[in-house]
Amino acid sequence: MAPKPIEIIRFIGRSSKRIAVTVVGGAVLSAGLAMLVLPGPGILVIALGFAILGTEYAWAAAAFEKTKRGAEQAGRVAKVAAKSASGRIRRRPRGAGPQP
């Protein structure tokens, strides 16, 4: 037996927050995935999408924590690489123009 229209309206009313979180979180997560290959802060936006979805879903909260740990590790690696590279860069004295 098919549900009556009033039952559908009541279900949507009770589930509106979960529906909104799912739609918004999914859209932000999709944008973050696109930013992995397009210009933009992909990892940051993916973490934001998981944080939004994590307010309603336990699996998304766990994925957010994993993404956060991965981003922290990537930040540490980048910091070490930047320090290492800055020691290898030779600086020109002030006033010295381009060398032929």
Backbone hydrogen bonds, N-H to C=O, Kabsch-Sander energy under -0.5 kcal/mol:
donor,donor_aa,acceptor,acceptor_aa,energy
7,E,4,K,-0.6
8,I,4,K,-1.7
9,I,5,P,-2.3
10,R,6,I,-2.1
11,F,7,E,-2.2
12,I,8,I,-2.4
13,G,9,I,-2.2
14,R,10,R,-2.4
15,S,11,F,-2.1
16,S,12,I,-0.5
16,S,13,G,-0.6
19,I,15,S,-2.6
20,A,16,S,-2.6
21,V,17,K,-2.7
22,T,18,R,-2.2
23,V,19,I,-2.5
24,V,20,A,-2.7
25,G,21,V,-2.6
26,G,22,T,-2.1
27,A,23,V,-2.1
28,V,24,V,-2.5
29,L,25,G,-2.5
30,S,26,G,-2.4
31,A,27,A,-2.2
32,G,28,V,-2.2
33,L,29,L,-2.2
34,A,30,S,-2.1
35,M,31,A,-1.9
36,L,32,G,-0.5
36,L,33,L,-0.9
37,V,34,A,-1.3
38,L,34,A,-1.5
42,G,35,M,-0.5
42,G,40,G,-1.9
45,V,41,P,-2.2
46,I,42,G,-2.5
47,A,43,I,-2.4
48,L,44,L,-2.0
49,G,45,V,-2.4
50,F,46,I,-2.5
51,A,47,A,-2.2
52,I,48,L,-2.3
53,L,49,G,-2.5
54,G,50,F,-2.2
55,T,52,I,-1.2
56,E,53,L,-1.7
57,Y,53,L,-2.3
61,A,57,Y,-1.4
62,A,58,A,-2.1
63,A,59,W,-2.0
64,F,60,A,-2.3
65,E,61,A,-1.9
66,K,62,A,-2.0
67,T,63,A,-2.5
68,K,64,F,-2.6
69,R,65,E,-2.3
70,G,66,K,-2.2
71,A,67,T,-2.4
72,E,68,K,-2.3
73,Q,69,R,-2.2
74,A,70,G,-2.3
75,G,71,A,-2.2
76,R,72,E,-2.0
77,V,73,Q,-2.3
78,A,74,A,-2.4
79,K,75,G,-2.2
80,V,76,R,-2.2
81,A,77,V,-2.4
82,A,78,A,-2.4
83,K,79,K,-2.2
84,S,80,V,-2.3
85,A,81,A,-2.5
86,S,82,A,-2.2
87,G,83,K,-1.1
88,R,84,S,-0.6
88,R,85,A,-0.9
89,I,85,A,-0.7
91,R,89,I,-0.5
96,A,93,P,-1.6
97,G,95,G,-0.6
